[in-house]
Amino acid sequence: MHWFVARTFRTGVAILQTMGLDRAANFASAVARTLGPLFPENRLGAENIATCLPEKSADERKRILAGAWDSLARVAAEYIHLDAIAAQEPVVEGEGEGRLVIRGVEHFLSLRDDGKPGIIFAAHLANWELLAVTAVRYGLPLTAMFQPPSNMLVAGDLLQRRRELMGGLVPSYRGATFELVAALERGEHLGLLVDQAKPRGMQIPFFERPAPTNPLLGKLARQFDCPVHGARSVRLPGERFLIEITPPLDLPRDAEGKIDVYGAMVAVNQTVEGWVREHPEQWLWLHNRWMLPGR
């Protein structure tokens, strides 16, 4: 069965590769918009949107949910053409048009040149895979955790492709935290996705509800007292993207002057919530972020 799934996966990749980026993304979007509502994740996404954005009308909520399926499908198609996207020269915002438009390039350069370790956090917004690709283009390779698929044949394909374009990757198995700590001890930089549920994680407010959140970022920031930046991708018309990196967050500290882990994670969740509210149709609403029973 694993061989069959891997074979099917590779065949699908080959077909989408022949289409080119724009056609592949539009095709994947059409399939997802048609089939997505048939999956149980669609109801979960609708409930999440209604609970988090009660001020939106029913039509607006339907548009946001359709946008979530659209964006997720486009990520899959864009991933197959990631090398073509990565080969294009990023354009600094306000200095022209390109496939990748960069906002906050000075923060990429500061992290690269300050001689200190650092952490960049991101969320599943638009095409989050492009953040690491962009960092590499600015000479700032990131070490990031990677959740491999259970199918080891598919996992091998994905891991090889990611390493070619994104720098260091640490499979999220037991002991992964030690590898991340070692990277910071070497003065390297981490890329962490922070918007997924963490069973038995810290209960941190997210859209005014407690959400189980992985405190790893806060613990590492406290241990190394290093700069922490947010980074996001925003989908623009025509398979173009805005890649933004924020200034370093001013994280709260305790009476000893050390970064407060809980307060740091509150600040991180607030940042991500702000991003989602700005472009709700580009976030991955289709998972049980609040770990609610029966969902």
C-alpha positions in Angstrom: 0.0 0.0 0.0 2.8 2.4 0.8 4.4 1.7 -2.6 1.1 2.3 -4.3 0.5 5.6 -2.5 4.1 6.7 -3.3 3.7 5.7 -6.9 0.4 7.7 -7.1 2.0 10.7 -5.4 4.9 10.7 -7.9 2.6 10.4 -10.8 0.5 13.3 -9.6 3.7 15.4 -9.2 4.8 14.5 -12.7 1.5 15.6 -14.2 1.5 18.9 -12.3 5.1 19.6 -13.3 4.1 19.4 -17.0 1.4 22.1 -16.5 3.6 24.9 -15.3 3.1 26.9 -12.1 0.0 28.9 -13.0 -2.0 26.2 -14.6 -1.1 23.7 -11.9 -2.1 26.0 -9.2 -5.5 26.9 -10.9 -6.2 23.2 -11.5 -5.4 22.2 -7.9 -7.6 25.1 -6.7 -10.5 23.9 -8.8 -10.2 20.4 -7.5 -10.0 21.5 -3.9 -13.0 23.9 -4.1 -15.1 21.0 -5.6 -14.0 18.2 -3.4 -13.1 20.0 -0.2 -16.7 20.4 1.1 -17.1 16.6 1.0 -14.5 16.1 3.7 -15.2 16.4 7.5 -12.5 19.1 7.7 -14.8 21.4 5.9 -17.3 21.3 8.7 -14.5 21.8 11.2 -13.2 24.8 9.3 -16.7 26.3 9.1 -17.2 26.0 12.9 -13.8 27.5 13.5 -14.5 30.5 11.3 -17.9 31.1 12.8 -16.5 30.9 16.4 -13.5 33.1 15.8 -15.0 35.6 13.4 -18.6 36.0 14.6 -18.8 39.5 13.1 -18.5 38.1 9.6 -21.7 37.4 7.6 -22.6 33.9 6.5 -21.5 34.8 2.9 -18.2 36.2 4.2 -17.6 33.0 6.2 -18.3 30.8 3.2 -15.8 32.9 1.1 -13.2 32.5 3.8 -13.7 28.7 3.9 -13.5 28.4 0.2 -10.3 30.5 0.3 -8.8 28.2 2.8 -9.3 25.2 0.5 -8.0 27.3 -2.5 -4.8 28.4 -0.7 -4.1 24.9 0.6 -4.4 23.4 -2.9 -2.2 26.1 -4.4 0.5 25.4 -1.8 0.6 21.8 -3.0 0.9 22.8 -6.6 3.4 25.6 -5.8 5.5 23.1 -3.8 6.0 21.1 -7.0 7.3 24.2 -8.8 9.2 25.5 -5.8 12.5 25.4 -7.6 11.2 27.7 -10.3 9.8 30.1 -7.8 13.1 30.1 -5.8 15.1 30.8 -8.9 13.5 34.2 -9.4 15.1 37.2 -7.8 13.2 38.6 -4.9 12.1 42.3 -5.3 12.1 44.7 -2.3 8.7 46.2 -1.7 8.3 49.5 -3.6 11.2 48.8 -6.0 9.3 46.9 -8.7 7.2 43.8 -9.3 8.2 40.2 -9.1 7.0 36.7 -8.0 8.4 37.4 -4.5 8.0 40.8 -3.0 10.0 41.4 0.3 9.0 43.6 3.2 11.4 44.0 6.0 14.6 42.9 4.2 16.7 44.8 6.7 15.6 42.3 9.4 16.8 39.4 7.2 20.1 41.1 6.9 20.4 42.0 10.6 19.8 38.4 11.6 22.4 37.3 9.1 25.0 39.7 10.2 24.6 40.2 13.9 26.7 37.1 14.9 24.0 35.8 17.2 21.5 32.9 17.1 17.9 33.8 16.3 14.4 32.5 15.9 11.9 33.2 13.2 8.3 32.0 13.8 5.7 31.6 11.1 2.1 30.3 10.6 0.3 28.2 8.0 -0.6 31.3 6.0 -0.6 31.5 2.1 2.5 29.5 1.1 4.5 29.2 4.3 7.2 27.1 2.5 8.4 30.2 0.7 9.7 31.8 3.9 12.6 29.4 4.3 13.3 29.6 0.6 13.5 33.4 0.8 15.7 33.3 3.9 18.2 31.1 2.0 18.2 33.7 -0.9 19.4 36.3 1.7 22.1 34.1 3.0 20.2 33.1 6.1 19.6 29.4 6.1 17.2 28.2 8.7 17.1 25.0 10.7 13.4 23.9 10.9 11.4 21.0 12.2 9.8 18.8 9.6 6.8 16.6 10.1 7.4 13.6 7.8 4.4 11.7 6.3 3.9 8.2 7.7 4.7 6.9 4.2 8.5 6.7 4.3 8.8 6.6 0.5 6.9 9.9 0.2 8.7 11.3 3.2 12.1 10.6 1.5 11.0 12.5 -1.6 9.8 15.5 0.4 12.8 15.6 2.7 15.3 15.6 -0.2 13.4 18.4 -2.0 13.1 20.5 1.1 16.8 20.2 1.9 17.8 21.2 -1.6 15.9 24.5 -1.3 15.4 25.3 2.4 18.5 24.5 4.4 18.6 22.3 7.5 15.7 20.2 8.4 15.1 18.2 11.6 12.4 15.4 11.5 10.1 16.0 14.4 10.9 12.7 16.2 12.0 12.2 19.8 15.2 14.1 20.3 14.4 16.8 17.8 14.6 19.5 20.5 18.2 18.6 21.2 19.1 19.2 17.6 17.4 22.6 17.6 19.3 23.5 20.8 22.6 22.4 19.2 21.8 24.6 16.2 21.3 27.7 18.4 24.5 26.9 20.3 26.3 27.0 17.0 24.9 30.5 16.4 22.5 29.3 13.7 18.8 30.4 13.2 15.6 28.4 13.6 12.4 28.5 11.7 9.4 27.4 13.8 5.7 27.0 12.7 3.8 27.9 15.8 0.0 27.8 15.0 -0.7 24.1 15.3 -2.3 22.5 18.4 0.1 20.9 20.9 -1.5 18.1 23.0 -0.7 18.9 26.7 0.8 22.2 25.6 0.5 25.6 27.3 -3.1 27.0 27.2 -2.4 30.3 25.5 -5.2 32.7 24.3 -5.8 32.5 20.5 -8.9 34.3 19.2 -10.0 34.8 22.8 -10.0 31.0 23.5 -7.4 28.9 25.3 -5.5 27.0 22.7 -2.9 24.3 23.5 0.3 25.8 22.3 3.9 24.4 22.0 6.0 26.5 24.4 9.3 25.5 22.7 9.9 28.9 21.2 9.5 30.7 24.5 11.8 28.2 26.2 14.5 28.5 23.6 14.2 32.3 23.6 14.6 32.3 27.4 17.6 30.0 27.3 19.5 31.8 24.6 18.1 35.3 25.0 18.1 35.7 21.3 16.1 37.9 18.9 12.7 36.5 17.9 11.1 37.7 14.7 7.8 36.8 13.0 7.6 36.0 9.3 4.6 35.5 7.0 3.6 34.9 3.4 0.7 36.8 1.9 -0.8 35.6 -1.3 -1.1 38.2 -4.1 -2.9 38.0 -7.4 -1.2 36.1 -10.2 0.8 33.5 -8.1 2.8 36.3 -6.5 3.7 36.6 -2.8 4.5 39.2 -0.2 7.2 37.8 2.2 7.3 39.9 5.3 9.6 39.6 8.4 8.8 41.7 11.4 11.2 43.6 13.7 12.3 41.6 16.7 9.5 41.2 19.2 9.8 42.9 22.6 9.1 39.9 24.7 8.1 40.3 28.4 10.6 39.4 31.1 10.3 38.1 34.6 11.7 39.6 37.8 15.1 38.0 37.0 15.2 39.8 33.7 14.8 36.6 31.7 12.2 36.1 28.9 8.9 34.9 30.4 7.9 31.8 28.5 4.1 32.2 28.9 4.3 35.9 28.1 6.4 35.2 25.0 3.9 32.7 23.7 1.0 35.2 24.3 2.9 37.7 22.2 3.5 35.1 19.5 -0.2 34.0 19.3 -1.3 37.7 19.2 1.0 38.3 16.3 -0.4 35.3 14.4 -3.9 36.2 15.2 -3.3 39.7 13.7 -2.0 38.1 10.5 -5.0 35.8 10.3 -7.5 38.6 10.9 -5.9 40.6 8.1 -6.1 37.7 5.5 -8.5 35.1 7.0 -9.0 33.3 3.7 -5.3 32.4 3.6 -5.0 30.6 6.9 -5.4 26.8 7.5 -8.7 26.8 9.4 -9.1 23.0 8.6 -7.5 21.6 11.8 -8.6 21.4 15.4 -6.4 24.2 16.7 -8.3 24.3 20.0 -8.3 20.5 20.5 -12.0 20.5 21.2 -13.5 17.0 21.8 -15.5 15.4 19.0 -13.9 17.6 16.3 
